[in-house]
Amino acid sequence: MDVPAVTHVYDNGYPWQGYAGWPESAPITSTPGAFPSSPPAEFHAQYQSPHNGPFGAASEAPPPFCGTGQTALPSLLSQRQPAWTPSPPCINGLFNGLHLDSSNYTILPAGGSPHLDHSVSSPSCESRYGLDPKLLPSAVQIMQDDKAEWEGKVFVSEPTGPLPPLATTDCLTEDRGSASPHFIRCTSYAFPSQAAAAQQSYLPLGAIVAPLARLKETECPLPVCVAAMDKGHIPDCGDCGAHMCPFMAWQDCGQRFYCPFCGNLNEVPWQSYQPTSCQGKRVDSEENPELSWGSYEVLEMQKGQPPGLLLAVDVSSAAVQGGQLELVCQQLRTFLGFLTRGEAGDQSDLRVGLVTYGRKVHLYDLSPALSRPHMMVVMDTEELELPMWSGLLVPLKDCRDSLDSVLQQVPRLAMEAEDNPGSQELPIRAALRIFQALGCPGKLLVFHAAPPSEEALTRGPSGFLRSAKPKSVFQPPDACISLAKECVSQGCSVHLFLFLQQDVGGAWPGHTTHFTGGGFFPYNGLQSEVDREQLNRDLRRCVETNTAYKAQLRVFVSKGLRVSGCYGAFIPGPDPAHISMAALDWSTALALEFSHDGPLDDGRGVVIQAALSYTNAKGERRTQIHSMSVNCSNNLLDTFRNCQAQTLLTFYCKKMFARALERPPQELREELQVEVTRALACYRKHCCSSVVTHGQLVLPQFLKAFPVYLNSLRKSEVLLPGLRSSIPQRLQLRSRLVSMDARSTALHFYPLLLQLPVPAEDCANLAPAEPVRCSASSLDPAGLYLAHGPLVLLLWVGRCVSPGALRQLFNITSFSLLPPGEACLPVLDTPLSISVRSLVQTLRSHAPHSLKLVVAKQGEVSEEVIQPLLVEDKSPNGGASYPDFLYHLHVNSMRLLL
């Protein structure tokens, strides 16, 4: 019996193909090797004629039931190939033509698949069950459709508005009383009104908050209010401390306001009083940003000390003998000259200091009143005390020459001293004493060349960290947590540049940087030009990035909900609604999880407010307030219909990676699969409005891409390490992913794979690069592909690429002459070179981290680096392919309903 593949249409007219009549087999297990090596016994291969369908030869299928106002779209494919299909008793009631209920769900039909001429044949892109990945929902197509829908438009962010564009879609936003999706994104924009419904859906109620997200140049900056009642400032709620926002309800002609977060009435001081209009709004609402904007900023009256920049350079014998000390000093001299010239903006008032260290600590007095800098040596590093602190942090405009002179002499002095290597924690303690003495926050840039020290890590016989209970490989030592807490209290952000990258087991030196909002930058020495350019980009990004210091994040949510969890790059405290951070920037995001305390009011909806208090680069104390509202509903269909896959992926990533500190990765992978399986079963049982059979997979309309995202998360190296995955690499990956925003997270778990135009010899005009699916079957041996994610920038070169393209891009004529690995593209005056270099520069500017360009050649060892990026295929570490994982999700969800 034939089970034809059918063609469906997206809401905007783009066709896609899928499967119905999914084979029924044993559910997937969490062990990667548990997949069967061949199709189940009840399957049989069958060839389908394009002229014979399940309803007879040359006959059309009757239209299925699609709901009111819907029409069926019967369609047969013109070519078939042998595929595994279920026996006839398994497919009673299958449809020949199906149509999307565009507001709810997608039905994926299974069966025969059209013949596809794959450019690259790889077992990793083949399904064990004969399912063709090209006929399954495409994350690339969904992102392209969303981009086409919002291209040239402005998303108006207002209360109870429509779903925002995807996080990967570049779209202008306009704030009309609700925070922009740049700052807050919810896992669903229709929360269940009752706790029982929320538990039944198995969908998390949460939000992704990026308080300092960058706005586009053409978008309006946040308005600034002064925290003074004589300036028109309206005081906060006196009971819960929530800040004024457009969702406060005014009563008694403006004399009182109702707080949706605590449910109490507040008296308005006479200095801030304004009457209300007949619509219940204050007459000054349009002039007051607190009443008309979802996001605004409050400038506090008191001003503190501006933050400083402290450079700590390793001058031990290891740094001298390896040559890193001299190279680092040269790079710092060049970088400080770059800051002085004003190319990075006005940095002349930035207070800068220098510390060198080995077993001893050397402090430098850079006071402009001195004829030359003075060096002080601190011998006792156990109880580190400062002999003096005047002149340790001086404005750059006053100490540029002195600092250049010291950096020029440091390599010679270090060679004479021959100091032994010290701990990378020593400069952090010294910087804390300096910042505490001067009463200011700041950034600490540590340039360390010796192998990471394990002084603070006491190990047991088994090699794991000694503790009363077994610890995860991700759990930091207690000494690192204690030091990080001091940094958070002072507002000290630590950035560590490590120039001797070694596999040192669990002694990963990046724990303190992770908890203080800093960065960890490992290098394989500094001998190559690529590494030196990378260091320069990292330095510029560290110093130029707008940073908030001594940050306090408070979260308020409507009465009936509470904040039950907060996940991100910080040290958890007793209250998940109150988070303390040493520093954060535009790329930092946190995940909030909400739970019901009682029923929600469908009329009022849910209001979420995130308030970030921080110190800026000028020493001003400011508070950014972001408030938004979402609907409430008693209908589970509304909750599923208002979800977005990229936001759910970001939430699950942060939650699972945060729990990896205490729980084994295997348990987390199982929990991910169980939760999503139960959610799909709930949707099928309670929300599916059309008649479907057991062989049909049902997915919510806006979660079509969620299975491929979830599968990529499950087989990431953090949760599923491969044979070549070292513990430091996994720790570094987890540290970066847990702080990413929704856009970067989505691009990491489904990278952007761009097919570059390969020009003819006489072609001057090039077509734009087109995104393709992340699968080996998408790679053409005659093509060039640029893979981009927040942590990777890779250029894949096919073995059959034309000599003309190689000449235009690399200035070579043969594929064998192309060197793989880290590379800098030559500057050539050719259309292809200009286009690719411009694209690389654009992608680098949007990434949260500076990226090296890596060249991978087809068929060589260097090609291994692209395999983890082909997330739709079987991964090198044993993760399932996208079709197989989707198949097992369907089988497991059906078993829950039987």
C-alpha positions in Angstrom: 0.0 0.0 0.0 1.4 3.4 -0.9 2.1 6.1 1.6 2.8 9.1 -0.5 4.8 12.1 0.7 2.8 15.3 0.3 3.4 18.9 -0.1 2.2 21.5 2.4 2.4 25.3 2.4 3.7 27.6 5.1 1.5 30.6 6.1 3.4 32.9 3.6 3.2 30.4 0.7 6.5 28.6 1.0 6.0 24.9 0.4 7.5 22.1 2.5 7.2 18.4 2.5 6.8 16.0 5.4 5.8 12.5 6.5 2.7 10.8 7.8 2.3 7.2 8.9 5.3 7.2 11.2 6.5 3.7 11.9 5.8 2.5 15.4 8.9 1.2 17.1 10.5 1.1 20.5 11.1 4.5 22.0 14.5 6.1 22.0 16.8 5.6 25.0 19.2 8.1 26.3 22.2 6.1 25.4 23.6 7.2 22.0 24.4 3.7 21.0 20.9 2.4 21.6 19.6 3.1 18.1 18.8 0.0 16.1 21.2 -0.8 13.3 18.4 -1.6 10.9 14.7 -0.7 10.4 12.2 -2.5 12.6 11.0 -6.0 11.6 7.5 -4.8 10.9 8.7 -2.5 8.1 9.0 -3.5 4.5 10.6 -1.7 1.6 8.2 -0.7 -1.1 8.5 1.2 -4.3 5.7 3.7 -5.1 4.5 4.5 -8.5 3.8 8.2 -9.0 0.5 7.3 -10.7 -0.8 4.9 -8.0 -2.0 6.3 -4.7 -3.7 4.7 -1.7 -7.1 5.5 -3.3 -6.5 3.7 -6.6 -4.8 4.3 -9.9 -5.2 7.8 -11.3 -7.6 8.8 -8.6 -7.5 11.8 -6.3 -7.8 11.5 -2.6 -10.8 13.0 -0.8 -10.0 16.2 1.0 -9.3 15.7 4.7 -11.1 17.5 7.5 -9.2 20.8 8.0 -11.6 22.9 10.0 -13.8 25.7 8.9 -12.6 27.8 6.1 -9.6 25.5 5.3 -9.0 23.8 2.0 -7.0 20.6 1.3 -4.0 20.7 -0.9 -3.6 17.1 -2.3 -0.3 16.7 -4.1 1.8 13.7 -5.1 5.5 13.8 -5.8 6.6 12.9 -9.3 9.4 10.6 -8.3 9.8 8.0 -5.5 12.6 5.9 -4.1 12.4 2.8 -1.9 11.7 3.8 1.7 10.8 2.0 4.9 7.0 2.2 5.3 4.7 0.6 7.8 2.5 -2.4 6.9 -1.1 -1.6 5.9 -2.7 -2.2 9.4 -0.6 0.7 10.7 -1.8 3.3 8.3 -5.5 3.2 8.3 -7.0 6.6 7.7 -3.9 8.3 6.2 -4.5 11.3 4.0 -3.2 11.8 0.5 -3.4 15.6 0.8 -3.2 17.6 4.0 -3.4 21.3 4.9 -1.8 23.2 7.7 -4.0 24.7 10.4 -1.8 27.8 10.2 -2.6 28.9 13.7 -1.9 25.7 15.6 0.0 22.8 14.3 1.8 21.1 11.5 1.2 17.6 10.3 4.2 15.8 8.9 3.4 12.9 6.5 5.8 10.0 6.1 6.4 7.4 3.5 8.3 7.6 0.2 10.7 10.4 -0.4 11.7 12.0 -3.7 15.1 11.1 -5.2 17.7 13.7 -4.2 21.1 14.0 -5.7 23.2 14.7 -2.6 26.4 16.5 -3.4 28.3 15.0 -0.5 27.6 11.4 0.5 28.0 10.8 4.2 26.5 8.1 6.4 26.0 10.8 9.1 23.3 12.5 7.1 21.3 9.3 6.5 18.3 8.3 8.6 18.1 4.8 10.1 14.4 4.7 9.2 14.5 5.9 5.6 13.2 9.4 6.4 14.4 12.2 4.2 15.6 15.2 6.2 14.8 17.5 3.3 11.0 16.8 3.8 11.1 17.8 7.5 10.6 21.3 8.9 13.6 23.4 8.1 15.0 25.9 10.6 16.6 27.7 7.8 13.3 28.1 5.9 11.6 29.3 9.1 14.2 31.9 9.7 14.1 33.1 6.1 10.3 33.3 6.2 10.4 35.4 9.4 13.1 37.6 7.8 11.0 38.1 4.7 7.9 38.9 6.8 9.6 41.6 8.8 12.0 43.0 6.2 11.5 46.8 6.0 8.9 46.8 8.8 8.9 48.1 12.4 7.7 45.8 15.2 5.6 47.9 17.6 6.1 46.6 21.1 2.9 47.3 23.0 0.8 45.6 25.7 -0.9 42.4 24.5 0.6 42.9 21.0 1.5 40.1 18.5 4.4 37.7 18.7 7.7 39.5 18.1 10.1 38.6 15.3 12.5 35.7 15.9 15.7 36.5 17.8 17.7 35.9 14.6 15.7 38.4 12.6 17.1 41.9 12.3 14.1 44.2 12.8 13.6 47.7 14.1 11.4 48.0 17.2 9.3 50.8 18.6 8.5 51.0 22.3 4.9 51.8 22.9 4.5 50.9 26.5 6.0 47.4 26.6 9.7 46.5 26.7 11.3 45.6 23.4 12.1 41.9 22.6 15.7 43.1 22.6 15.5 43.2 26.4 12.8 40.6 27.4 11.5 37.6 25.5 9.0 35.2 27.0 8.8 31.4 26.5 5.1 31.9 25.8 3.1 35.1 25.4 0.0 33.5 26.8 0.6 32.1 30.3 -1.9 29.5 31.7 -4.2 31.0 34.2 -4.1 28.0 36.5 -1.2 26.1 38.0 -2.7 22.8 36.9 -2.9 23.9 33.3 0.8 25.0 33.4 1.9 21.6 34.8 -0.3 19.8 32.3 1.4 21.6 29.3 4.9 20.7 30.4 6.0 24.0 28.9 8.3 26.2 31.0 7.0 29.6 32.0 9.9 31.9 31.8 11.7 34.8 30.2 15.1 35.6 28.7 16.3 39.0 30.0 19.2 40.9 28.4 19.1 44.2 30.4 21.9 46.0 28.4 21.0 44.7 25.0 22.2 46.9 22.2 19.7 49.0 20.2 20.1 49.6 16.5 21.4 53.0 15.5 18.1 54.0 14.0 16.1 53.0 17.1 15.3 55.5 19.8 17.7 55.4 22.8 16.2 54.8 26.2 14.9 58.0 27.8 16.5 59.1 31.1 14.7 60.3 34.2 16.2 61.9 37.2 15.5 60.3 40.5 14.1 63.5 42.1 10.5 64.3 42.8 11.0 68.0 42.0 12.1 66.8 38.5 8.8 64.9 38.0 10.0 61.5 39.2 7.2 59.3 40.5 8.3 57.2 43.5 8.3 53.4 43.4 5.8 51.1 45.1 6.2 51.4 48.8 5.4 47.8 49.6 7.3 45.7 47.1 9.7 48.2 45.6 8.6 47.8 42.0 9.4 50.7 39.8 6.8 52.9 38.0 5.7 51.6 34.7 2.7 51.9 32.3 0.9 49.0 33.9 0.3 50.7 37.2 -3.5 51.5 37.5 -4.5 54.9 38.7 -7.4 55.5 41.1 -9.0 58.4 42.9 -8.2 60.9 40.1 -4.5 60.1 40.3 -4.1 60.2 44.1 -3.3 56.5 44.3 -2.0 53.8 42.1 -2.5 50.0 42.1 0.7 47.9 41.9 0.1 44.8 39.8 3.2 43.1 41.4 2.0 43.1 45.0 -1.7 44.1 44.6 -1.5 47.0 47.0 -2.5 50.7 46.7 0.1 53.4 47.0 -0.4 57.1 47.9 1.1 59.6 45.5 3.1 62.4 47.1 1.8 65.9 46.3 5.0 66.8 44.6 4.4 64.1 42.0 0.6 64.4 41.7 -1.1 64.9 38.3 -4.8 64.3 37.6 -6.1 61.5 35.4 -8.1 61.7 32.2 -11.4 60.1 31.5 -9.4 57.0 30.2 -7.8 56.6 33.6 -4.4 57.7 32.5 -2.4 60.6 34.0 -2.5 63.7 31.9 1.3 63.8 31.8 1.6 60.2 30.5 3.0 61.1 27.1 5.6 63.5 28.5 6.7 61.1 31.3 8.7 58.1 30.1 7.9 56.2 33.3 4.2 56.1 32.2 4.5 55.7 28.4 7.7 53.6 27.8 8.2 49.9 28.6 12.0 50.6 29.0 13.6 53.7 30.5 16.6 54.6 32.7 16.7 56.4 36.0 19.8 58.5 36.9 20.5 58.5 40.7 21.5 61.7 42.4 24.7 60.4 44.0 27.8 59.8 42.0 30.6 57.4 42.9 34.1 56.8 41.7 34.5 55.9 38.0 35.8 52.4 37.3 39.5 51.7 36.6 41.4 49.5 34.2 44.2 47.4 35.8 46.7 45.5 33.7 48.4 42.5 35.4 51.3 41.0 33.5 53.1 37.7 34.3 56.9 38.3 34.5 57.8 34.9 35.7 60.6 32.8 34.2 58.1 30.9 32.1 56.8 34.1 30.5 60.3 35.3 29.8 61.7 32.0 28.3 58.6 31.5 26.2 58.8 34.9 24.7 55.3 35.8 25.7 56.3 38.7 28.0 58.0 40.8 25.3 55.1 40.2 22.9 52.5 41.1 25.5 54.3 44.3 26.4 54.5 45.2 22.7 50.8 44.6 22.2 49.9 46.6 25.3 52.0 49.6 24.1 50.3 49.5 20.7 46.9 49.2 22.3 47.4 52.1 24.8 48.5 54.2 21.9 45.4 53.3 20.1 43.3 54.4 23.1 45.2 57.7 23.4 44.7 58.6 19.8 40.9 58.5 20.4 40.2 55.8 17.8 38.1 54.0 20.4 36.2 57.0 21.5 37.1 59.3 24.4 39.2 57.1 26.6 41.6 59.8 27.8 39.9 60.0 31.3 40.1 56.2 31.8 42.1 55.5 34.9 44.8 52.9 34.2 47.2 51.0 36.4 49.9 48.3 36.0 50.8 45.3 38.1 53.5 42.7 37.3 53.8 39.5 39.2 55.6 36.1 39.6 56.0 34.9 43.2 56.1 38.5 44.2 53.9 41.4 43.2 55.2 44.6 41.7 53.2 47.8 41.9 53.9 51.0 39.9 53.3 54.6 41.0 52.4 56.4 37.8 51.6 59.8 39.4 52.3 62.6 36.9 54.0 64.6 39.6 56.9 62.1 39.7 59.8 62.5 37.3 59.7 58.8 36.5 57.5 55.9 37.7 58.3 54.2 41.0 58.1 50.4 41.5 57.2 48.8 44.8 57.7 45.1 45.5 55.3 43.2 47.8 57.1 40.2 49.2 54.4 38.8 51.5 51.7 37.6 49.1 49.8 35.4 51.7 48.4 38.4 53.6 48.7 40.9 50.8 48.6 44.5 52.0 49.3 47.7 49.9 52.2 49.9 51.1 50.4 52.8 49.4 47.7 53.3 46.8 48.3 56.9 45.5 49.3 56.8 41.9 48.2 53.2 41.3 45.3 54.3 39.0 45.9 57.4 37.0 44.0 58.9 34.0 45.5 57.6 30.8 46.0 61.2 29.5 48.3 61.8 32.5 50.3 58.6 32.5 50.6 57.5 28.8 54.4 58.2 28.6 55.2 56.8 32.0 53.2 53.6 31.2 54.9 53.2 27.9 58.3 53.6 29.5 57.5 50.9 32.1 56.2 48.4 29.6 59.4 49.0 27.5 61.6 48.1 30.5 59.6 45.3 32.1 61.0 42.5 29.8 64.6 43.5 30.7 63.9 43.7 34.4 62.1 40.4 34.4 65.0 38.7 32.7 67.4 39.9 35.4 65.0 38.9 38.3 64.2 35.4 37.0 61.1 35.2 39.3 59.4 31.8 39.7 55.8 31.3 38.3 53.0 32.3 40.6 49.3 31.6 40.9 46.9 33.3 38.5 44.9 34.2 41.6 47.6 36.4 43.0 47.0 39.4 40.6 43.3 39.1 41.3 43.8 39.5 45.1 46.2 42.4 44.4 43.6 44.1 42.2 40.9 43.7 44.8 43.1 45.5 47.4 43.7 48.4 44.9 40.0 48.8 44.0 39.0 48.5 47.6 41.5 51.1 48.7 40.3 53.6 46.0 36.7 52.7 46.5 35.9 52.0 42.9 34.9 49.1 40.6 36.9 48.2 37.6 38.2 45.7 35.0 41.3 43.5 35.6 43.1 42.2 32.5 45.5 39.3 33.5 48.1 38.2 31.0 49.3 34.8 32.3 51.9 32.7 30.6 52.7 30.0 33.3 50.7 26.8 33.5 47.6 27.2 35.6 48.3 26.7 39.3 46.4 24.1 41.3 47.3 25.5 44.7 43.7 26.2 45.6 42.5 22.8 44.3 43.0 20.0 46.9 42.6 16.7 45.1 41.6 13.3 46.5 43.0 9.9 45.4 40.6 9.6 42.5 41.7 12.9 40.9 38.4 14.7 41.6 38.1 17.7 43.8 38.0 16.7 47.5 34.5 17.3 49.0 32.0 15.7 51.3 29.9 14.7 48.3 30.8 13.8 44.7 31.2 16.9 42.5 30.5 17.4 38.9 33.4 18.3 36.6 31.7 21.7 36.1 31.6 22.5 39.8 34.2 25.1 40.7 36.5 24.8 43.8 35.3 26.6 47.0 38.4 28.9 46.9 37.3 30.2 43.4 33.8 30.8 44.6 35.1 32.7 47.7 37.4 34.9 45.5 34.6 35.5 43.0 32.3 36.7 45.8 34.8 39.3 46.8 35.1 40.5 43.2 31.3 40.7 42.9 31.1 42.7 46.1 33.7 45.2 44.8 32.5 45.2 41.2 35.8 43.8 39.8 35.4 42.1 36.4 38.3 39.7 35.7 39.5 38.9 32.1 42.2 36.2 31.8 44.5 36.0 28.8 46.3 32.6 29.0 49.2 32.1 26.6 50.1 28.5 27.4 47.1 26.4 26.7 47.4 22.9 28.1 45.1 20.1 29.0 45.3 20.4 32.8 42.3 18.3 33.8 39.9 19.9 36.2 42.2 22.8 37.0 40.4 25.2 34.6 41.5 28.8 35.4 38.3 30.4 34.1 35.9 29.9 37.0 36.6 33.4 38.5 36.2 35.1 35.1 32.9 33.3 34.6 31.4 34.4 37.9 32.6 38.0 37.5 31.3 38.8 34.1 34.7 38.6 32.5 36.3 36.6 29.8 38.7 33.7 29.4 40.9 33.9 26.3 43.3 30.9 25.7 46.1 31.2 23.1 48.6 28.8 21.7 51.4 31.2 22.4 51.7 34.5 20.4 54.1 33.4 17.7 51.8 33.6 14.8 50.3 36.8 13.2 46.8 35.3 13.6 47.2 35.0 17.4 48.5 38.6 17.7 45.6 39.9 15.6 43.2 37.9 17.8 44.8 39.4 21.0 44.4 42.9 19.6 40.7 42.3 18.8 40.1 40.7 22.3 41.8 43.7 24.0 39.7 46.2 22.1 36.5 44.4 22.8 37.3 44.1 26.5 38.0 47.8 26.9 35.6 49.3 24.4 32.5 47.3 25.4 30.0 49.3 27.4 30.0 47.6 30.8 27.8 47.9 33.9 29.6 47.4 37.2 28.4 46.4 40.7 25.1 45.4 39.2 22.0 44.4 41.1 19.1 42.8 39.2 15.7 42.7 40.8 12.8 40.9 39.1 9.1 41.6 39.8 6.1 39.6 38.5 2.4 39.9 38.8 0.6 38.7 41.9 -0.2 35.0 41.5 3.3 34.2 40.1 6.7 34.1 41.7 10.3 33.8 40.4 11.2 30.2 41.1 14.6 30.2 39.3 17.2 32.3 37.7 20.0 30.8 35.5 23.1 32.5 34.1 26.7 33.5 34.6 26.5 34.5 38.3 26.8 33.1 41.8 23.3 32.0 42.8 21.9 33.6 46.0 19.1 32.8 48.4 16.6 34.8 46.4 16.3 34.0 42.6 14.5 37.4 42.1 17.5 39.4 43.4 20.8 38.8 41.6 24.2 40.4 42.3 26.9 40.6 39.5 30.3 42.1 39.3 29.8 43.3 35.8 27.8 42.6 32.6 27.6 43.9 29.1 25.2 43.9 26.1 25.7 40.2 25.3 24.8 39.0 28.8 21.4 37.4 29.3 19.7 35.5 32.1 16.8 33.1 32.1 14.0 33.5 34.6 11.6 30.7 35.6 8.1 31.5 37.0 5.7 29.3 39.0 2.1 29.8 40.1 1.3 31.0 43.6 -2.4 31.3 42.8 -4.8 31.9 39.9 -4.0 34.7 37.4 -6.5 37.3 36.3 -7.3 36.9 32.6 -8.3 40.5 32.4 -5.1 42.0 33.8 -2.7 39.5 32.3 0.8 39.1 33.6 3.3 41.9 34.1 7.1 41.3 34.3 9.6 43.9 35.3 13.4 43.6 35.4 15.3 46.5 37.1 19.1 46.6 36.8 21.0 49.0 39.1 24.6 49.6 38.1 27.6 52.0 37.9 28.5 53.2 34.5 31.9 54.2 33.0 31.5 57.8 34.5 30.8 56.6 38.0 27.1 57.4 37.8 24.6 55.1 39.5 21.8 54.3 37.1 18.8 51.9 37.0 17.4 50.5 33.8 13.7 49.4 34.1 12.2 47.0 31.6 8.5 46.1 31.9 6.2 44.1 29.7 2.9 42.3 29.8 1.7 39.0 28.4 -1.8 37.6 28.2 -3.4 34.9 30.4 -5.6 32.2 29.1 -7.5 29.1 30.3 -7.0 27.5 26.9 -3.8 25.5 26.5 -4.0 26.1 22.7 -3.2 29.8 23.3 -0.1 28.9 25.4 1.3 26.6 22.6 0.3 29.0 19.9 2.2 31.9 21.4 5.6 30.0 22.0 8.8 30.6 20.0 11.3 27.8 19.5 14.4 30.0 19.9 13.3 31.4 23.2 12.5 27.9 24.6 15.9 26.7 23.4 17.7 29.6 25.2 15.7 28.9 28.4 16.5 25.1 28.4 20.1 25.8 27.6 20.6 28.0 30.6 18.6 25.9 32.9 20.3 22.6 31.9 23.8 24.0 31.9 23.2 25.6 35.4 22.0 22.3 36.7 25.1 20.5 35.3 26.9 21.8 38.4 25.0 19.2 40.5 23.5 16.6 38.2 25.1 14.2 35.6 24.7 15.2 32.0 23.0 12.0 31.2 20.1 12.8 33.5 19.8 16.2 32.0 19.6 14.8 28.5 16.9 12.4 29.6 15.0 15.2 31.3 15.0 17.3 28.2 13.6 14.5 26.1 11.0 13.6 28.6 9.7 17.2 29.0 9.4 17.8 25.3 7.8 14.4 24.7 5.2 15.1 27.3 4.6 18.6 25.9 4.0 17.1 22.4 1.6 14.5 23.9 -0.3 17.2 25.7 -0.6 19.3 22.6 -1.8 16.3 20.6 -4.4 15.4 23.2 -5.8 18.8 24.1 -5.0 21.2 21.3 -5.2 19.3 18.0 -8.4 20.4 16.2 -8.3 18.1 13.1 -8.7 14.4 12.8 -5.3 12.7 12.8 -4.1 9.1 13.0 -1.5 7.5 15.1 0.9 7.7 12.3 0.9 11.4 12.0 3.2 13.7 13.9 1.6 16.9 15.2 3.7 20.0 16.1 2.6 23.4 17.2 2.9 26.0 14.4 5.6 28.1 16.0 7.6 25.1 17.4 8.2 23.4 14.1 12.0 24.0 14.4 12.1 23.1 18.1 13.0 19.4 17.7 16.1 20.2 15.7 17.2 22.9 18.2 16.5 20.5 21.1 18.5 17.7 19.5 21.4 20.0 18.9 21.3 21.0 22.6 21.2 17.4 23.8 24.2 16.4 21.8 26.3 19.4 22.6 29.7 18.6 24.1 28.6 20.0 27.5 26.0 17.3 27.9 27.4 14.6 25.5 31.3 14.7 25.4 33.0 13.1 22.5 36.3 11.2 22.4 38.3 14.4 21.8 36.4 16.6 24.3 38.6 17.7 27.1 37.3 19.0 30.4 38.7 22.5 29.9 37.0 22.8 26.5 33.7 21.7 28.0 34.0 24.2 30.9 34.9 27.0 28.5 31.9 26.1 26.2 29.5 26.0 29.1 30.8 29.3 30.5 30.1 31.1 27.3 26.8 29.6 26.4 25.2 30.1 29.8 25.5 33.9 29.4 24.4 34.3 25.8 21.3 36.0 24.6 18.6 34.3 22.5 20.1 35.3 19.1 23.5 34.0 19.9 22.2 30.8 21.5 20.0 30.0 18.5 22.9 30.6 16.1 25.2 28.3 18.2 22.9 25.4 18.2 21.9 25.9 14.5 24.8 27.8 12.9 24.4 30.0 9.8 25.8 28.0 6.9 26.2 30.3 3.9 26.8 29.1 0.4 29.2 31.7 -1.1 28.9 32.6 -4.8 31.5 30.9 -7.0 32.0 33.4 -9.9 32.8 32.7 -13.4 36.1 34.0 -14.8 34.6 37.1 -16.3 31.9 37.7 -13.7 32.1 41.0 -11.8 28.7 41.0 -10.0 28.2 38.3 -7.4 24.9 37.0 -6.0 24.4 37.3 -2.2 25.4 34.3 0.0 22.4 32.0 0.6 21.9 30.0 3.8 21.5 26.3 3.5 20.6 23.5 6.0 23.3 22.4 8.4 23.9 19.0 6.9 26.6 17.3 4.9 24.1 16.8 2.1 24.1 20.6 1.6 27.8 20.8 0.9 28.7 20.9 -2.8 32.3 19.8 -3.6 32.5 22.6 -6.2 31.4 25.2 -3.7 32.6 27.5 -0.9 30.7 27.7 2.4 31.0 30.1 5.3 29.8 28.6 8.7 29.1 31.2 11.3 28.1 31.0 15.0 28.8 33.1 18.1 31.9 31.0 18.8 33.0 29.9 15.3 33.8 31.3 11.9 34.8 28.6 9.4 35.4 28.6 5.6 34.8 25.2 4.0 36.4 24.7 0.6 35.3 21.9 -1.7 37.9 19.8 -3.5 36.3 20.6 -6.9 36.1 24.4 -6.5 37.2 26.2 -9.6 40.7 27.6 -10.0 39.2 31.0 -10.8 37.5 31.1 -7.4 40.7 30.0 -5.6 42.6 32.8 -7.4 40.1 35.4 -6.6 39.8 34.5 -2.9 43.2 33.1 -1.9 45.5 34.1 -4.7 46.4 30.5 -5.5 45.5 28.3 -8.5 45.4 24.8 -7.0 43.4 23.2 -4.2 46.5 21.4 -2.9 48.3 24.7 -2.3 45.6 26.0 0.1 46.9 25.8 3.7 44.2 24.7 6.2 43.7 26.0 9.7 43.6 29.5 11.2 44.0 32.0 8.4 43.8 35.6 7.4 42.3 36.2 4.0 44.6 38.1 1.6 43.5 41.6 0.6 42.8 41.2 -3.1 41.0 43.6 -5.5 38.6 40.9 -6.8 34.9 40.8 -6.5 34.9 37.5 -4.5 37.7 38.7 -2.1 35.9 42.0 -1.4 32.6 40.3 -0.9 33.8 37.6 1.5 36.1 39.9 3.5 33.2 42.3 4.0 30.9 39.4 5.0 33.5 38.1 7.5 33.8 41.6 9.0 30.1 42.0 9.4 29.7 38.6 11.0 32.6 39.4 13.4 31.0 42.7 14.4 27.7 41.0 15.4 29.3 38.2 17.4 29.6 38.4 21.2 33.2 37.2 21.0 36.1 38.0 18.6 36.4 35.2 16.1 39.3 33.6 14.2 38.7 32.5 10.6 39.4 28.8 10.1 39.8 27.2 6.7 38.6 23.6 6.3 39.4 21.5 3.2 37.1 18.8 2.0 38.6 15.3 2.5 41.4 16.3 4.8 41.8 16.2 8.6 41.0 19.9 8.9 37.4 19.1 7.8 36.7 17.6 11.2 36.1 21.0 12.6 32.9 21.4 10.5 31.3 18.2 11.6 29.9 19.5 15.0 28.3 22.4 13.0 26.3 20.0 10.8 23.6 19.6 13.5 21.0 17.9 11.4 23.4 14.9 11.0 24.7 12.3 13.4 27.3 14.1 15.5 30.9 12.8 16.0 30.2 12.3 19.7 27.3 9.9 19.1 24.3 12.2 19.0 21.3 11.2 16.9 20.4 12.8 13.6 17.5 15.2 13.3 15.1 12.8 11.5 15.8 9.9 13.9 15.3 12.1 16.9 12.1 13.6 15.6 10.9 10.0 14.8 11.5 8.9 18.4 9.8 12.0 19.8 6.7 11.0 17.9 6.9 7.4 19.0 7.4 8.3 22.6 4.6 10.9 22.7 2.2 8.4 21.1 3.1 5.8 23.8 2.1 8.3 26.5 -1.4 8.5 24.9 -2.0 4.8 24.4 
